[in-house]
Amino acid sequence: MIRTRGPVFRPGEAGYDAERDGFQQAGRHRPDLVVAAAGADDVRAAVEYAAARDLPVAVQATGHGLAVTAEGGVLVATRAMADVRVDPGARTAWVAAGARWQRVIEEAARHGLAPLSGSSPHVGAVGYTLGGGLGLLARRYGYAADHVRAFEIVTADARVRRLVPGDELFGALLGGGGNFGVVTGMEIALVPVTRLYGGGLYFPASAEAVAAWRDWTRAVPDELTSAIGLIPFPDVPAVPEPLRGRHVLHVRVAFSGDAAAGERLVAPLRAAGPLLRDTLRELPYTESASISDDPPFAHAYAGTGVLLDDLDPAAAFEAADPEAEPPCIVQVRHLGGALAAPSPTLVGHRRARYALHVVTPLDGRDPAAVRAAHRSLAGTLKGSGTFLNFQYGPATAEQVRAAYEPDVYAELARLKAVHDPGNLFRFNHNIPPAG
């Protein structure tokens, strides 16, 4: 018997399918029990129930980062735990497990502050941060994980713990994902940002255009974070007319300085080729989602990524061949700046200069075949490691290991053996217990 404030669902019951559904439609959890947690006590009760029966535990807020589909066991759904509390004096926010970045952005903006959120505000804040969190202002402020002040977590022994810097497990969570328990909330630092100069420049896709962006990134200040997307736009009315039916290079810019300085910085890039569309402007941080314009609707997709010491424009363009099967949307993010600074977090390969990831909408394609093609493609790019936030779907043991320096991975495996020896929390980018 499990006693919770939130509802509990079993297969076949009304509400079971809705509660296990998520943004990633390539797979759905099929647990024996879904606990729609209303708070940390419900999470504790769910973990206690699972541990007593030797059942594995999965966690889902929005379902963007569905790493492994849970078959059986207990699913803790945290979407009802969406509380966000801002302390403007301390410039911090308490963010509950199910809160999305959009809620945090809106609450912080009331006080002239912003979180280190990513391109998609509908992503769950906690899961994003546990994977590292590579955001719009990353070169200026670093990874989102670098700015966590405290965690509340339910560990495999069904204890609710508050973890702060200096606690053994605190560091393991920062980049270690969901391997050590169910995070029920986190306290994060906010930054004094209210406005950005940002948006997009759209060019006809070519290796030369990729090279122009790469060369431009070598001279920009840390206050400017940018990325590119090589996108085959369909010829449909929903797409802006200049982009319809074209293979496009979309340059995404987020600059935390003023608009005049931003204009000067992007001038060389504007002159690099024929522009199809230009949306750069000064905008409030609350509209930062418009920079990348990621799709907000649930769909099925697969993707993987690698970290690169340098970018080969021809290889990136070739990977984005719209006539290939499967077709790939290639995205590259400029790293460096604060991302390369020393940090106690476990996000690996901080000296990498670019992060490249490929995404394929499944649209009836065989997910296993698409992922095999992605792994083959990633292998040709000679990456220096992986970044788990960009593993959209199951990752191999080698891909998980490659996200960390060897000594860091060994330490995470040791901590896993101490705090979750039965691997109760394994429906994730899993780090098995040492031994």
Secondary structure, DSSP 8 states (H G I E B T S, - for coil): ----SS-EE-TTSTTHHHHH--SBTT---B-SEEEE-SSHHHHHHHHHHHHHTT--EEEESSSTT--S--BSSEEEE-TT---EEEETTTTEEEEETT-BHHHHHHHHHTTT-B----S-TTSBHHHHHHT----TTHHHH--GGGGEEEEEEE-TTS-EEEE-TTSHHHHHHTTTTTTT-EEEEEEEE-B---EEEEEEEEEE--HHHHHHHHHHHTT--TTEEEEEEEEE--SSTTS-GGGTT-EEEEEEEEESS-HHHHHHHHHHHHTTS--SEE--EEEEGGGTHHHH----S-B-EEEEEEEESS--HHHHHHHT-TTSSS--EEEEEE--GGGGS--SS----TT--EEEEEEEE-TT--HHHHHHHHHHHHHHTT-SB--GGG-BS---HHHHHTTS-HHHHHHHHHHHHHH-TT----SSS------
